[in-house]
Amino acid sequence: MKLLESLNWRYATKRMTGEALEPAEVANIIEAARLAPTSAGLQPIHIYVISDPAIKQQIQPIAFGQPQIVESSHLLVFTSWDKITDERIDKVHEDMNNLRNLPMETTAHTVTNLKQLFSTFSEEEQYHHTAKQAHIALGVAIAAAAELGVDATPMEGFDKAALDEFLKLRENGLRSVVLLALGKRQITEDWLYPLKKYRQAKEDFITEL
Ligand SMILES: Cc1cc2nc3c(=O)[nH]c(=O)nc-3n(C[C@H](O)[C@H](O)[C@H](O)COP(=O)(O)O)c2cc1C
């Protein structure tokens, strides 16, 4: 029940106070994202954690001037692999098998199948697949933030190519996916704060069979 109360409390905060969050709160939210499930466990995600006001200032125009960028305590930039290469699949399985003290043969069949599967994807489809994994982590981070009473605004309203360029993501084999502004709500300035949460009716949301 606590989780549902937290999810009802949270909203896509439009204005924040600029107050700094406790480092432990930010760390907790990031850890929740790290623990999110991913397809085939490949974890093709990397998060940039931006607290430097000067960097946030430079990102704000890339995000169409949205105030949460500079009013947040921390801006998380969820990025994902630009492509799913054989080397990346091998690396994940090497690390995982080493951690578990398992021989590489344990997952050799899975590795072959994954390489075969992703070789049929275009580069854009590969990014689409990795970006979906980032969105799962985003959802987990949003829930974790709500549980802590931290405001978190997911933001896709930004120029992805420009942010990739600004953070030099493509050089690092990454592309931006979505932002998460973390901070404290500024209720006197925020037009969304007093409005009721709008969701589809439960009967429209599911089909029971
Ligand atoms: C992927 C994604 C992208 C979003 N992009 C933005 C954005 O750029 N700016 C913004 O203010 N809100 C953004 N939102 C917030 C949604 O508009 C908001 O979550 C939705 O209207 C439901 O309202 P609530 O979150 O307040 O319950 C985004 C939400 C998601 C999930």
The ligand as an SDF file (V2000), in Angstrom:
LIG
                    3D

 31 33  0  0  0  0  0  0  0  0999 V2000
    9.0850    9.2990  -21.1200 C   0  0  0  0  0  0  0  0  0  0  0  0
    8.4610   10.5200  -20.5310 C   0  0  0  0  0  0  0  0  0  0  0  0
    8.8070   11.7660  -21.0150 C   0  0  0  0  0  0  0  0  0  0  0  0
    8.2960   12.9350  -20.4300 C   0  0  0  0  0  0  0  0  0  0  0  0
    8.7550   14.1650  -20.8320 N   0  0  0  0  0  0  0  0  0  0  0  0
    8.4180   15.2560  -20.1060 C   0  0  0  0  0  0  0  0  0  0  0  0
    9.0410   16.5120  -20.3380 C   0  0  0  0  0  0  0  0  0  0  0  0
    9.9000   16.6650  -21.2030 O   0  0  0  0  0  0  0  0  0  0  0  0
    8.6910   17.5570  -19.5440 N   0  0  0  0  0  0  0  0  0  0  0  0
    7.7620   17.4390  -18.5480 C   0  0  0  0  0  0  0  0  0  0  0  0
    7.4970   18.4350  -17.8430 O   0  0  0  0  0  0  0  0  0  0  0  0
    7.1400   16.2580  -18.3160 N   0  0  0  0  0  0  0  0  0  0  0  0
    7.4460   15.1710  -19.0590 C   0  0  0  0  0  0  0  0  0  0  0  0
    6.8680   13.9710  -18.7840 N   0  0  0  0  0  0  0  0  0  0  0  0
    5.8450   13.8870  -17.7370 C   0  0  0  0  0  0  0  0  0  0  0  0
    4.4700   13.4350  -18.2440 C   0  0  0  0  0  0  0  0  0  0  0  0
    3.8540   14.4570  -18.9950 O   0  0  0  0  0  0  0  0  0  0  0  0
    3.6360   13.0360  -17.0240 C   0  0  0  0  0  0  0  0  0  0  0  0
    4.2760   11.9770  -16.3740 O   0  0  0  0  0  0  0  0  0  0  0  0
    2.2220   12.6010  -17.3910 C   0  0  0  0  0  0  0  0  0  0  0  0
    1.5050   13.6700  -17.9450 O   0  0  0  0  0  0  0  0  0  0  0  0
    1.4770   12.0460  -16.1790 C   0  0  0  0  0  0  0  0  0  0  0  0
    1.4430   12.9870  -15.1380 O   0  0  0  0  0  0  0  0  0  0  0  0
    2.0750   12.7160  -13.6820 P   0  0  0  0  0  0  0  0  0  0  0  0
    3.4340   12.1340  -13.9070 O   0  0  0  0  0  0  0  0  0  0  0  0
    2.1110   14.0790  -13.0700 O   0  0  0  0  0  0  0  0  0  0  0  0
    1.1670   11.7820  -12.9600 O   0  0  0  0  0  0  0  0  0  0  0  0
    7.3510   12.8190  -19.3810 C   0  0  0  0  0  0  0  0  0  0  0  0
    6.9850   11.5510  -18.9170 C   0  0  0  0  0  0  0  0  0  0  0  0
    7.5450   10.4150  -19.4600 C   0  0  0  0  0  0  0  0  0  0  0  0
    7.1800    9.0710  -18.8870 C   0  0  0  0  0  0  0  0  0  0  0  0
  1  2  1  0
  2  3  1  0
  2 30  2  0
  3  4  2  0
  4  5  1  0
  4 28  1  0
  5  6  2  0
  6  7  1  0
  6 13  1  0
  7  8  2  0
  7  9  1  0
  9 10  1  0
 10 11  2  0
 10 12  1  0
 12 13  2  0
 13 14  1  0
 14 15  1  0
 14 28  1  0
 15 16  1  0
 16 17  1  0
 16 18  1  0
 18 19  1  0
 18 20  1  0
 20 21  1  0
 20 22  1  0
 22 23  1  0
 23 24  1  0
 24 25  2  0
 24 26  1  0
 24 27  1  0
 28 29  2  0
 29 30  1  0
 30 31  1  0
M  END
$$$$
